[in-house]
Amino acid sequence: MKHLSQWLNSPDLRSLEVVIVHDESDDQTSLELEVLLGKAPSSRVRIIEGRFGNPGSARNAGLQTVQTQWVTFWDSDDLPDVESFLEMVSQANSAGVKCAVGSFRVLFENNQLVSKDYLIGANQSDSLNNIAMNPGIWRWAFKTSILRDKTFLPIRMGEDVCFLADVGVADFEIYEFPKIVYNYHSGGVGQLTSNPLLIKDLITSMKFLIKEISDSSMAMRAFISKLFWRQFFSVIKRGTRKDKVNLFTLLIKSAPELLLKNGGQTIRSLIFVIKNREPFGPAK
């Protein structure tokens, strides 16, 4: 609750409509949220509660209620920079674009607090490739109108990447904002991304990405291919033996899609990910 309560007390909150989706696990959390919302400086904060079981379904429940022109998806254990995020959305809206992405900071909490910044630089020629390496949906803002028929997959890992693929972000003009808009906390207790038992959900995500490649533009094929190989290496690194068997079974079955229809881009994306992939951890 610490980070959630911190930004819910931001003076900039009056410019937002906040929908908190609580995936119910215990009554105590509901009581804590009631107290937290009672202290918020804006009446434009509401809560949805239900047993969703995964981030994808929880986000879908919130997305169905959105009434604002722009929307973003934040996690309760992170710390968005509300002021910078609003500045990004304002500038993107003035520019007439339909999605925006900002820089972010990772805070590592395993042993000591160490941070690393991921900045969108002045040289934008290769920025979409770099965004694909750290797509983080929490750094994005979307015009709500382009999400009307979009939903997240009901899975616990990889649902955000599939959502970006489904939206077709590379086919839009993307407003790239150099300031840090989000502080992502890595190493926190209970973080889904740290649970190796959920790696199998990445196989479901990769199946979805393969289907998206077939029906996508050249720009999206390049973007999705990098998302695909990122997840491939995540399964190789953190998956069980069964996960890896399922992974290579998927590769064999998907070879026609990956190599025959998209061979050149598949190989180029694989090489790019190998060269640019880094541990999601503190700089050595």
C-alpha positions as CSV (number, residue, x, y, z in Angstrom):
1,M,0.0,0.0,0.0
2,K,3.0,2.3,0.5
3,H,3.5,3.4,-3.1
4,L,-0.2,3.5,-3.9
5,S,-0.9,5.8,-0.9
6,Q,2.0,8.0,-1.9
7,W,0.8,8.9,-5.4
8,L,-2.9,8.9,-4.4
9,N,-2.0,11.9,-2.2
10,S,-0.5,13.8,-5.2
11,P,-1.9,17.3,-5.8
12,D,-2.1,16.4,-9.5
13,L,-4.7,13.7,-8.7
14,R,-7.5,16.1,-9.5
15,S,-6.6,15.8,-13.2
16,L,-7.2,12.1,-13.2
17,E,-9.9,9.6,-12.8
18,V,-8.5,6.6,-10.9
19,V,-10.0,3.2,-11.1
20,I,-8.5,0.8,-8.5
21,V,-9.1,-2.9,-9.4
22,H,-8.8,-5.1,-6.4
23,D,-8.3,-8.8,-7.2
24,E,-9.8,-10.0,-3.9
25,S,-7.7,-12.2,-1.7
26,D,-8.7,-11.2,1.8
27,D,-11.0,-8.8,3.7
28,Q,-8.1,-6.9,5.3
29,T,-7.0,-5.5,2.0
30,S,-10.5,-4.3,1.3
31,L,-10.6,-2.4,4.6
32,E,-7.2,-0.9,3.9
33,L,-8.3,0.3,0.5
34,E,-11.4,1.9,2.0
35,V,-9.3,3.8,4.5
36,L,-6.8,4.8,1.7
37,L,-9.6,6.1,-0.6
38,G,-11.1,8.1,2.3
39,K,-7.8,10.1,2.5
40,A,-7.5,10.7,-1.2
41,P,-7.7,14.4,-2.1
42,S,-10.1,13.7,-5.0
43,S,-13.6,12.2,-5.3
44,R,-12.6,10.8,-8.8
45,V,-11.2,7.6,-7.2
46,R,-13.3,4.5,-7.3
47,I,-12.7,0.8,-6.7
48,I,-13.8,-2.4,-8.4
49,E,-13.5,-5.6,-6.5
50,G,-13.8,-9.2,-7.7
51,R,-12.0,-12.5,-8.0
52,F,-10.1,-12.2,-11.3
53,G,-7.2,-14.4,-10.7
54,N,-4.8,-12.7,-13.1
55,P,-3.7,-9.2,-14.1
56,G,-5.2,-9.5,-17.6
57,S,-8.8,-10.1,-16.3
58,A,-8.4,-7.4,-13.6
59,R,-7.3,-4.8,-16.2
60,N,-10.2,-5.8,-18.4
61,A,-12.6,-5.1,-15.6
62,G,-11.2,-1.6,-15.2
63,L,-10.9,-0.9,-18.9
64,Q,-14.7,-1.5,-19.3
65,T,-15.4,1.4,-17.0
66,V,-13.1,4.0,-18.6
67,Q,-14.8,7.3,-19.5
68,T,-11.7,9.5,-20.0
69,Q,-10.1,10.3,-23.4
70,W,-6.8,8.8,-22.3
71,V,-6.0,5.7,-20.2
72,T,-2.9,4.1,-18.7
73,F,-2.3,0.9,-16.6
74,W,-0.3,1.2,-13.4
75,D,0.6,-1.5,-10.9
76,S,-0.1,-0.8,-7.2
77,D,3.4,-1.8,-6.1
78,D,5.1,0.8,-8.3
79,L,5.4,4.6,-8.2
80,P,4.2,6.6,-11.2
81,D,5.4,10.2,-11.5
82,V,1.9,11.7,-11.9
83,E,3.1,15.2,-12.8
84,S,5.4,13.9,-15.6
85,F,2.8,11.5,-16.9
86,L,0.2,14.2,-17.2
87,E,2.7,16.4,-19.0
88,M,3.4,13.5,-21.5
89,V,-0.3,13.0,-22.1
90,S,-0.9,16.7,-22.5
91,Q,1.8,17.1,-25.1
92,A,0.8,13.9,-26.9
93,N,-2.8,15.1,-27.1
94,S,-1.7,18.5,-28.4
95,A,0.4,16.7,-31.1
96,G,-2.7,14.8,-32.2
97,V,-1.3,11.3,-31.7
98,K,-3.0,8.3,-30.2
99,C,-0.4,6.8,-27.9
100,A,2.6,8.0,-26.0
101,V,5.5,6.3,-24.2
102,G,7.9,7.7,-21.6
103,S,11.2,7.0,-20.0
104,F,11.3,5.0,-16.7
105,R,13.4,4.1,-13.7
106,V,13.9,0.6,-12.2
107,L,14.4,0.4,-8.4
108,F,16.0,-2.8,-7.3
109,E,15.1,-3.9,-3.7
110,N,16.7,-7.3,-3.2
111,N,19.6,-6.3,-1.0
112,Q,19.9,-2.5,-1.2
113,L,18.1,0.2,-3.2
114,V,19.8,0.6,-6.5
115,S,18.3,2.3,-9.5
116,K,18.8,2.3,-13.2
117,D,17.2,4.7,-15.7
118,Y,15.9,3.7,-19.2
119,L,15.7,6.9,-21.2
120,I,14.3,7.6,-24.6
121,G,17.2,9.5,-26.1
122,A,17.4,12.4,-28.5
123,N,18.3,10.0,-31.4
124,Q,14.9,8.5,-32.2
125,S,15.9,6.5,-35.3
126,D,16.0,3.2,-33.5
127,S,13.7,3.9,-30.6
128,L,10.9,1.5,-31.4
129,N,13.4,-1.4,-31.3
130,N,14.6,-0.2,-27.9
131,I,11.1,0.1,-26.6
132,A,10.4,-3.5,-27.7
133,M,13.3,-4.6,-25.4
134,N,11.5,-2.9,-22.4
135,P,7.9,-2.5,-23.5
136,G,6.4,-2.0,-19.9
137,I,2.8,-1.2,-20.5
138,W,2.9,1.1,-17.4
139,R,5.1,3.6,-19.3
140,W,2.4,3.9,-22.1
141,A,-0.6,6.1,-22.4
142,F,-3.4,5.4,-25.0
143,K,-6.2,7.3,-26.5
144,T,-9.2,5.4,-25.2
145,S,-10.8,5.4,-28.7
146,I,-8.2,2.9,-30.0
147,L,-8.9,0.4,-27.3
148,R,-12.6,0.0,-27.7
149,D,-12.4,-3.6,-29.0
150,K,-9.2,-4.6,-27.2
151,T,-8.9,-6.9,-24.1
152,F,-6.0,-8.4,-22.2
153,L,-5.4,-12.1,-22.2
154,P,-6.6,-13.8,-19.0
155,I,-3.0,-14.9,-18.0
156,R,-0.7,-14.0,-15.2
157,M,2.4,-13.1,-17.2
158,G,2.9,-11.7,-20.7
159,E,-0.6,-10.2,-21.0
160,D,0.7,-6.7,-21.3
161,V,3.0,-7.6,-24.3
162,C,0.1,-9.3,-26.1
163,F,-2.0,-6.2,-25.5
164,L,0.6,-4.0,-27.2
165,A,0.7,-6.4,-30.1
166,D,-3.1,-6.5,-30.4
167,V,-3.3,-2.7,-30.3
168,G,-0.7,-2.4,-33.1
169,V,1.3,0.3,-31.5
170,A,3.9,0.4,-34.2
171,D,1.3,1.3,-36.8
172,F,0.6,4.6,-34.9
173,E,2.6,7.7,-34.6
174,I,4.0,7.3,-31.1
175,Y,4.8,10.4,-29.0
176,E,8.1,9.7,-27.2
177,F,8.6,11.5,-24.0
178,P,12.1,11.8,-22.6
179,K,11.3,12.4,-18.9
180,I,10.8,9.6,-16.4
181,V,7.1,8.9,-16.0
182,Y,7.3,5.7,-13.9
183,N,9.3,4.1,-11.2
184,Y,9.2,0.3,-11.5
185,H,10.1,-1.7,-8.4
186,S,11.9,-5.0,-8.9
187,G,12.5,-7.6,-6.3
188,G,9.4,-6.9,-4.2
189,V,7.8,-9.7,-2.2
190,G,5.0,-11.4,-4.1
191,Q,5.8,-9.9,-7.5
192,L,4.3,-12.1,-10.2
193,T,7.3,-11.6,-12.5
194,S,9.5,-13.2,-9.9
195,N,7.5,-16.4,-9.7
196,P,9.0,-19.1,-11.9
197,L,5.8,-21.2,-11.6
198,L,4.1,-18.7,-13.9
199,I,6.6,-18.9,-16.7
200,K,4.2,-21.4,-18.5
201,D,1.9,-18.5,-19.1
202,L,4.6,-17.0,-21.4
203,I,4.0,-20.0,-23.7
204,T,0.4,-18.9,-24.1
205,S,1.6,-15.4,-24.7
206,M,4.0,-16.5,-27.4
207,K,1.3,-18.5,-29.2
208,F,-0.7,-15.3,-29.3
209,L,2.2,-13.3,-30.7
210,I,2.8,-15.8,-33.5
211,K,-0.8,-15.4,-34.6
212,E,-0.4,-11.6,-34.5
213,I,2.7,-11.7,-36.7
214,S,0.7,-13.3,-39.6
215,D,-1.8,-10.5,-39.8
216,S,0.4,-7.5,-39.0
217,S,2.1,-4.8,-41.0
218,M,5.9,-4.9,-41.6
219,A,6.4,-2.4,-38.7
220,M,4.4,-4.5,-36.3
221,R,6.1,-7.8,-37.5
222,A,9.4,-6.3,-36.5
223,F,8.1,-5.1,-33.1
224,I,6.3,-8.4,-32.3
225,S,9.2,-10.5,-33.4
226,K,11.4,-8.8,-30.8
227,L,8.7,-9.3,-28.1
228,F,8.6,-13.0,-29.1
229,W,12.3,-13.5,-28.7
230,R,12.4,-11.6,-25.4
231,Q,9.9,-14.1,-24.0
232,F,11.8,-17.0,-25.6
233,F,14.9,-16.2,-23.6
234,S,12.9,-15.6,-20.4
235,V,11.5,-19.2,-20.7
236,I,15.0,-20.6,-21.4
237,K,16.5,-18.8,-18.4
238,R,13.7,-19.3,-15.8
239,G,11.4,-22.1,-17.0
240,T,11.3,-25.6,-15.8
241,R,12.3,-28.6,-18.0
242,K,8.6,-29.0,-19.0
243,D,8.4,-25.3,-19.9
244,K,11.4,-25.7,-22.2
245,V,10.0,-28.8,-23.9
246,N,6.8,-27.0,-24.5
247,L,8.7,-24.0,-25.8
248,F,10.6,-26.0,-28.4
249,T,7.5,-27.9,-29.4
250,L,5.9,-24.5,-30.1
251,L,8.9,-23.4,-32.2
252,I,8.7,-26.6,-34.3
253,K,5.0,-26.2,-34.9
254,S,5.3,-22.5,-35.6
255,A,8.3,-22.7,-38.0
256,P,6.1,-22.1,-41.1
257,E,4.9,-18.8,-39.6
258,L,8.2,-17.7,-38.2
259,L,10.5,-18.7,-41.0
260,L,8.6,-19.1,-44.2
261,K,6.3,-16.1,-43.9
262,N,8.5,-13.9,-41.7
263,G,11.9,-15.4,-42.0
264,G,14.1,-12.4,-42.6
265,Q,12.5,-10.3,-39.9
266,T,12.5,-13.3,-37.5
267,I,16.3,-13.8,-37.9
268,R,17.0,-10.0,-37.7
269,S,14.9,-9.7,-34.5
270,L,16.6,-12.7,-33.0
271,I,20.0,-11.2,-33.6
272,F,18.9,-7.8,-32.3
273,V,17.6,-9.4,-29.0
274,I,20.7,-11.4,-28.5
275,K,22.9,-8.3,-28.9
276,N,20.8,-6.0,-26.8
277,R,19.3,-8.3,-24.2
278,E,20.5,-7.5,-20.7
279,P,19.6,-8.8,-17.3
280,F,16.8,-6.8,-15.8
281,G,19.0,-5.8,-12.9
282,P,21.4,-3.2,-11.5
283,A,24.3,-2.0,-13.7
284,K,27.5,-3.8,-12.8
